[in-house]
Amino acid sequence: MRRLILLFILALATTITYAQWGDQPMIEKPKFTDRVFFGGGMGLSFSKSYDFVSISPLVGYRLTQKLATGLSFTYRYTKYKYIMPNVSTNDYGVSPFMRFQFYGPLFLHAEYEYLNYQYVTYTSETFRDSYSSFLAGGGFFQPLGRNAGFFAVALYNFSYRTPGANDYYPYTSPWILRAGITAGF
C-alpha cells in the first residue's frame, strides 16, 4: 500500500503545472491585468487498484515584484477498483496562498487549504468530511523562457494529525512535495 501511495505522489507531483511569476521586472506602474496571473495543476494516475484525476486551477495577483497572493481550487476524483463493486469518491477544496521570492530562485510559500473529501471505510461505505490545513515551506523556481519554468516546493502541513484506528484523513504524511513545469497564460 505504501508503494502505491508513493507512486501516486510521484505521478501527481510530476504532472502539476502552475502559473509563472518570479524575477521578471515589473514596469513602473503596471496595469491591474499585468499583475494578474492564471494557471493550475493536473494529476492523473491509472492502475489496476485505482484511477485518479485531479484538477487545480488558480488565479493570482502580484502585489510586488517578489510577493504574490492568490486562490487555488481543487477537484479530485478517485475510483477504487479493488473494492467490489467499485467505489468512487469526489473531493473539493479551496486554498488561498502567498508566495515570497526572497533570494534569486528561492521562495517561501504559505497556504491555507480547506478540503471537503470523501473516504471509504473498511466496509466499502463512503462518508464525507472536511479537513483544514495550514501549509508552509519553501521552493525553487527556474525560468525556462518567458512563459515557462521548472519549480520544486516542499510544504509542511502544520495541521496534520496522525490518524487513529477509526480516523480517515486526506493525507498520510505531514509533508507535501510538488514539482513540475510551469506554464504562464
N, C-alpha and C positions, 0 to 999 in steps of 0.2 A: 504494500500500500504506500509506504514512504517513497518507493521508487516511482510509482505513478504520480504522486504529488510533485516530486522533484522534476520529472519530465514535463508535467503540466506547467509548472512555474517557468521552466526554461523555455518552453514553447511560447508561452504568453509573453515573457519578457523580450523575446527576440522579434515579436511582431508588433510591439507597441510603437506608435508614432505620436509625436507631439509637435505643436506649432513652434516655430523657431523664434527666438529673440536672443539677444546677447550683446556682443561688442559693437554692433553697427552703431555709428554715431547718429544721434538724433539731430534733426535740423533744429535751428534756433527756436522757432515757435511752431511745433508740429500741430497739424490739424488733429482733431479727435480721431478721425478714421485712420490716421497714420500710426496711432498708438494702440489701436485695437488689433488683436491677432486671434486667429481661429486655428483649430487643429483637432487632434483627438487620438484615440488609440483603438486598436482592434486586436483581438486574440482569437485564435482558432486552435482546436485540438480535437482529433478524432482517434478513437482506439476501439478495441473490442469491448472495453469496460464502460466507456462513456464518450459522449460528444459534448463539446463545449464551444460556445460562441460568446464573445464579449465585444461590446461597442461602447466607447467612452469619448464622446465629443466634448470639446472645451472651447471656451471663449475667454480671452484675457485682455488686460489693459496695462500698458507700460506706464507706470507712474513717473519713473525717471529712466535714465539710460541703464541703470543697474537694478532697478526694483520693478517687479511686475506682480500683478494680482489677477485672479480670475476665478472661474467657476467651471467645474468639470461634472459631467453627468455620466452615470454608468448603467448599463443594462447587461445582464449575464443570463444566458440560457444553458442549462446542463441537462442532458438526458443520460440517465443511469441505465446501462444495458444489462448489467449483471443482476439486476432485480427483475423478477418476473411477476406480473407484467412490468414492462419498462416504466420508469417513473421520470418525469421531467420537473425541473424547478426553474423559477424565474427570480432574479434579484434586481433591485432598483436602487440607485444611490445618487447622492449629490455631494460634491466636495469643493468648498471654497479653498483656494490656495494662495500662497505668497512665495515668491522666489526672489532671492537677492544674490546677484553676482558680485562676490567680494574680492576675488583675485584672479585675473586672467580668465581661464576657462572654468574655474571652480565656483560653485554656487551653493547657497543654503536654501532649503526648501521646507516649508511647513504647510500642513493642510489639516482640515477637519473633515472627516468623512462620516456621513450618515448613510447607512446601508439597511434597506429593508430586504430581508433574504428569506428563502425557503430552505428547509433542511429535511432530510429523510431519516426517519428513525429505524431502529433495527427491525421493526415490524412492517417496514415499507410504507408507512404513513408519512405524509408531508405536513409540515407546520410552518407558519410564517412568524418571523420575529424581526426585531430591529437591533442594530448594533452601531454605536457611535465610537469613532476612533480619532485620536489626535496623533498625527504622524509628523515626524520631523527628522531631518537628516541633511545630507549633502550630496553633491554630484559633480559631474564633469560634463562640459559641453564643448564639442569641437566642430566648428563650422566646416561644411563640405561644399562651400559655394555660397551664393547669396541667399538662396531659399531652402537650404537643407543643412543637416548636421547630424553628428552622432552624439548621443547622450548616454550616460550611465548614472543612476541615482540609487542610493541606499537609504531607506527610511525605517525608523524605529517606531512601532506602534506603542505609545505610552499608555494606551487604554487596554492593552492585551491582558487577558486573564487566562490562566491555564484551565481548560475545561475539566469539570468534574465528571463522574461516571454517567450522569444523565444530562449533561450540558452539550449543546450544539452551538458552536461559534463559527463564523465565516472564515476565520484564519487559524492555521495550525502552528504559527510561529509569530513572534513579535516583529520579525524582520521582513520587510517588503523590498524586493530588488526589482528595478526596472531598467531596461536598456533598449536601445533601438536607434532607428534613423528618423530624424525629424523631417517634416515637410511643411514649409510655410505656405500660407494661402494669401 
